[in-house]
């Protein structure tokens, strides 16, 4: 663990501290006293993995770019590594976003940089099995392993994505040891970091700008290229003239982003790019009442439904320190692709105290004793790969009463079988590495003292929605790409099928889940699509 007394936080690394000297054009819409009207070659809605990548590519081509972000601009100078403020300021609905029935919690970023500001830096290329499935079953063209390779390589270079060179922390090392003991495949994770201090607080915003997020890389580059950034600006709808989209209309939000100020924001542009993420992008399309003759908008939204097991060891784990994710296992991921039971990826999460407490779904003495044992606690997670099997059609993004995105995601028996199976595998792994007790994330479960006891208890637990704890940090789909307009929302270039000059460039394009943490998949795909869009302008 780095000695924090010797670390100078963001004041010395924060590029936004020199915004005035660099001539950056940044507007806080919450401070507007009148309507704001702008013109651009391209307006980009969202500043996450998709929006940030597109902004750099298009602005570098000499185009006038306007970036709109509903969340605030929070930078490393303000990151104090405290959970309360980070969850309030940097996450959608203060980490309170979930599925329609309350069965799943959904973690998504909501600030400049989007989820790249708060993710755990895990970076995988889109698996070859996924790209092959899209081509053969989902009508996607131009995205083979060979066609995507140069775009992934470019973004890996741009964001310093490389295999983590340091030893894993104990939280991750336990996953490695379990795999080695039981004969499972494992590997080291690639991370988008530069000068990482191995603090382990990535989910609270990197306080030294080591994380190569959009906040610290592509957005500053776009601002250097004279792009304009407006934050606290919620886009309500796209603007249309006949069969063309000519920009967007939005509203200024209050400083706490919970209300509106009454000020209107209008950006008219030659091309409009939606990159608000796989819940917000479908919501904008639905609010805009764009043509949707085959009712595909918002459909087939995927979550990598994620479940976990917690184990207590006689040795110190300190699961809140060190690179959050550095070891993974795909041993159970690709045993089949679209047949048989659901596959899943094994990883570990960091366990900051408030975050960890939410996993237990208990109160009183049980939660108190569990939190007392946090320094000795190890956690494994299984990311279920949804969207490939006929019994895994995902969910649907809808509009709530106030026009906000809501996702209806039924937890089917097919998924629940994967939850139970993954629990058994992870519990056995934890007992195999010497834990004294372990429990699955089930509301009626408790800590069990042996693998035999845990296995018997697991067989008796009722595996049902609202009894199992399932969450997601990876929302994908809802604006699927594909060359058949009866099955997709955009073509394989990201262009909306039924209107001109409207593009989608974010994770909502994915026709299935990825089967891996999706940030690099978004970076590579959007670099490809935005490069092609820039070429259109030059032509």
Secondary structure, 3 states (H helix, E strand, C coil): CCCHHHCCCHHHCCHHHHCCCCCCEEEEHHHCCCCEEEEEEEEEECCCHHHHHHHHHHHHCCCCEEEEECCECCCCCCCCCCHHHHHHHHEHHHHCCEECCCCEEECCECECCHHHHCCCCEECCCCHHHHHHHHHHCCCCCCCHHHHHHHHHHHHHHCCEEECCCCCCHHHHHHHHHHHHHCCCCEECEEEECCCCCCCCHHHCCCCCCECCCCCCHHHHHHHCCCEEEECEEEEEEEEECCEEEEEEEEEECCCCCCEEEEEEEEEEEEEEECCCCCHHHHHHHHCCCCCCCCCCCCCEECCCEEEEEEEECCCCCCCCCCCCCEEECCCCCCCCCCCCCCEEEECCCCCHHHHHCCCCCCHHHHHHHHHCHHHEEEEEEEECCCCCCCCCCEEEEECCCCCEEEECCCCHHHHHHHHHHHHHHHHHHHHCCEEEEEECECCCCCECCHHHHHHHHHHCCCCCCCECEEECCCEECCCECCCCCCCCECCCCEECCCECEEECCHHHCCCCCCCCCHHHHHHHHHHHHHHHHHHHHC
